[in-house]
Amino acid sequence: MTMTASRWINLATRVAGMMVLAIGLAHFALPTLGYATADLAVIPDAQREHFVFLGTYSIAFFLISFAVMTLFARLETPRREMTVFLGLMVVVWTARLVLELIYPVELPLFFVPKPHPMLIVTLTIIALGYAVGFAGHLRSGRA
């Protein structure tokens, strides 16, 4: 593999990781700043605590964990475990993209009235970034 190809693979993986990190960090603000107050007010307290706060904060930790592992992918010596991780991330983010197509987000998020188109672009970039990283790991014999 050429040095230029390796740089593109690292760049794609890094972009995916940084985007996932940003989304993970944004999830910490989501329950209080991301959703409209009126939307949250109609959810009963127990459900709001479970689905909005617990669920959203849990997702934040998962995403940040994925991002940290992704950012280490380019620093790691070639290993099968990282190739498997990148392959799993292709599946995760492609599945998230498919779910967005089936169940589009139609509620305002962070003052974006219709986030669905933005989410499609974001999820596509992330999935492609992981796909490039995964393909690069496979091609370089990192599997």
C-alpha positions as CSV (number, residue, x, y, z in Angstrom):
1,M,0.0,0.0,0.0
2,T,1.3,3.4,-0.9
3,M,2.0,6.1,1.7
4,T,-0.7,8.3,0.0
5,A,-3.3,5.5,0.3
6,S,-2.4,5.0,3.9
7,R,-2.8,8.7,4.6
8,W,-6.3,8.7,3.0
9,I,-7.3,5.6,5.1
10,N,-6.0,7.3,8.3
11,L,-7.8,10.5,7.4
12,A,-11.1,8.7,6.7
13,T,-10.8,6.9,10.0
14,R,-9.9,10.0,11.9
15,V,-12.8,12.0,10.4
16,A,-15.3,9.2,11.3
17,G,-13.8,9.1,14.9
18,M,-14.0,12.9,15.3
19,M,-17.6,13.0,14.1
20,V,-18.6,10.2,16.4
21,L,-16.8,12.0,19.3
22,A,-18.7,15.2,18.5
23,I,-22.0,13.4,18.4
24,G,-21.2,11.6,21.7
25,L,-20.3,14.8,23.4
26,A,-23.4,16.5,22.0
27,H,-25.5,13.8,23.7
28,F,-24.5,15.1,27.1
29,A,-26.3,18.4,26.2
30,L,-29.1,16.7,24.4
31,P,-31.5,16.1,27.3
32,T,-31.5,19.7,28.5
33,L,-30.5,21.8,25.4
34,G,-31.2,19.6,22.4
35,Y,-34.9,18.9,22.8
36,A,-37.7,21.4,22.9
37,T,-38.8,22.1,26.5
38,A,-42.4,21.6,25.5
39,D,-41.7,18.2,24.0
40,L,-40.0,17.1,27.3
41,A,-42.8,18.4,29.5
42,V,-45.4,16.0,28.1
43,I,-43.3,12.9,29.0
44,P,-44.1,11.5,32.4
45,D,-41.2,11.9,34.9
46,A,-40.3,8.2,35.1
47,Q,-40.2,7.7,31.4
48,R,-38.3,11.0,30.9
49,E,-35.7,9.9,33.4
50,H,-35.3,6.5,31.8
51,F,-35.6,7.2,28.1
52,V,-34.4,10.8,27.8
53,F,-31.7,11.1,30.5
54,L,-30.5,7.5,31.2
55,G,-30.8,6.5,27.6
56,T,-29.2,9.6,26.1
57,Y,-26.3,9.6,28.6
58,S,-25.7,5.9,28.0
59,I,-25.6,6.5,24.2
60,A,-23.1,9.4,24.9
61,F,-20.7,7.1,26.7
62,F,-21.0,4.4,24.0
63,L,-20.3,6.9,21.3
64,I,-17.4,8.4,23.1
65,S,-15.9,4.9,23.7
66,F,-16.4,4.1,19.9
67,A,-14.7,7.4,19.1
68,V,-11.7,6.8,21.3
69,M,-11.1,3.3,19.9
70,T,-11.5,4.7,16.4
71,L,-8.9,7.4,17.0
72,F,-6.5,4.8,18.3
73,A,-7.0,2.7,15.1
74,R,-4.4,4.7,13.2
75,L,-2.0,4.6,16.1
76,E,-2.1,0.9,16.6
77,T,0.3,-1.5,15.0
78,P,-1.7,-3.6,12.5
79,R,-3.8,-6.1,14.5
80,R,-6.8,-8.3,13.8
81,E,-8.8,-6.8,16.7
82,M,-8.7,-3.3,15.3
83,T,-9.8,-4.6,11.9
84,V,-12.7,-6.4,13.5
85,F,-13.6,-3.3,15.4
86,L,-13.6,-1.2,12.2
87,G,-15.7,-3.8,10.5
88,L,-18.2,-3.8,13.3
89,M,-18.4,0.0,13.1
90,V,-19.2,-0.3,9.4
91,V,-22.2,-2.5,10.4
92,V,-23.2,-0.2,13.3
93,W,-23.2,3.0,11.3
94,T,-24.7,1.5,8.2
95,A,-27.5,0.1,10.5
96,R,-28.0,3.5,12.0
97,L,-28.2,5.0,8.5
98,V,-30.8,2.4,7.5
99,L,-32.8,3.1,10.7
100,E,-32.7,6.8,10.0
101,L,-34.2,6.1,6.5
102,I,-36.9,3.9,8.0
103,Y,-37.6,6.1,11.1
104,P,-36.6,9.6,10.2
105,V,-35.9,12.0,13.1
106,E,-38.8,14.5,12.8
107,L,-38.4,16.5,16.0
108,P,-36.2,19.6,16.3
109,L,-32.7,18.9,17.7
110,F,-30.4,21.7,18.8
111,F,-32.5,24.3,17.0
112,V,-32.5,22.4,13.7
113,P,-36.2,22.1,12.9
114,K,-35.8,19.1,10.5
115,P,-32.6,17.3,11.2
116,H,-33.3,14.2,9.0
117,P,-31.4,15.5,5.9
118,M,-28.4,16.6,8.0
119,L,-28.4,13.2,9.8
120,I,-28.4,11.3,6.5
121,V,-25.3,13.2,5.3
122,T,-23.6,12.8,8.7
123,L,-24.3,9.1,9.0
124,T,-23.2,8.5,5.4
125,I,-19.9,10.2,6.0
126,I,-19.3,8.2,9.2
127,A,-20.2,4.9,7.6
128,L,-18.0,5.6,4.6
129,G,-15.1,6.7,6.9
130,Y,-15.3,3.4,8.7
131,A,-15.7,1.5,5.4
132,V,-12.5,3.1,4.1
133,G,-10.6,2.3,7.3
134,F,-11.9,-1.2,7.4
135,A,-11.0,-1.8,3.7
136,G,-7.6,-0.3,4.2
137,H,-6.9,-2.6,7.2
138,L,-8.0,-5.6,5.2
139,R,-5.9,-4.6,2.2
140,S,-2.8,-4.0,4.2
141,G,-3.0,-7.4,5.8
142,R,-4.2,-6.2,9.1
143,A,-6.9,-8.9,9.3
